[in-house]
């Protein structure tokens, strides 16, 4: 004679007690939570949709009526995109070259901190060495330092190098044109590392200790453990930070303008968009098309990595 084993609902323990994860899941599944989510999604989506519609409207329509009138008096044109992407006038657009500059700045500025932070986080989580805890505290404390405080020291570092007691430890960089991309990569990597190390350390430290000990018993070294075990398991955290860093660098104006300059060879999209408004800020037809061009890539990145992003944010947030 067999007895049926009672099933335990998700989010509850064997004793029947509802865990924190169960309570959170129950609250998020209510009709009120669903309605609030829909309202928030609409509030975020409607302005973007209006920007998209306006980017295809003629100049006189943009400056005289709201974007919602497009449905009663539809007028469609591609002149705005033609002007901002390939316009010959220096004030009209020419965003194509600046788009490439933004990619050249953003991609390395995401990959460098990801690589360095992953290695540092693994070392701080699973390698015992003297002063490890104090080093982690120092890295955590660096998050509260405003990046504006580091702009002048970094500029001096790039322009004059490092000199101690009259001895030049590192000469000035003296970079020109496209070489200035290296300065922006260096700056963004420095600014991103404290948060990246903190985020990835918390994720890596939660990996099962039995898994690490079994790998060591099998003779795996730290590089092999990191490459074959840790990296696949922290993919959600890497994706979450990668999205944050990509959006930050892509939309950045201050750091890129200071360290790369405003020339055609190195300036990103954000610099050109600021110039496209016109002397009186009335070139709206350019801004609508230019702004939508600038948000296309971040939207693609976010939507393609969304599932990893959500997993990375929720990992370790609740237990049960």
Secondary structure, DSSP 4 states (H G I P E B T S, - for coil): ---PPPPPPTTB-TTS-B-HHHHHHHHHTSHHHHHHHHHHHHHHHHHHHHHHHHTTS-HHHHHHS-GGGGGTS----SHHHHHHHH-SSTTT--HHHHHHHHHHHHHHHHHHHHHHHHHHHHHHHH---TTHHHHHHHHHHGGGS-THHHHHHHHHHHHH-EEETTEEEE------GGGGHHHHHHHHHHHHHHHHHHHHHHHHHTS-HHHHHHHHHTT--HHHHIIIIIHHHTHHHHHHHHHHHHHHHHT--HHHHHHH-SSTTT--HHHHHHHHT-TTS--HHHHHHHHHHHHHHHHHHHHHTHHHHHHHHHTTT---
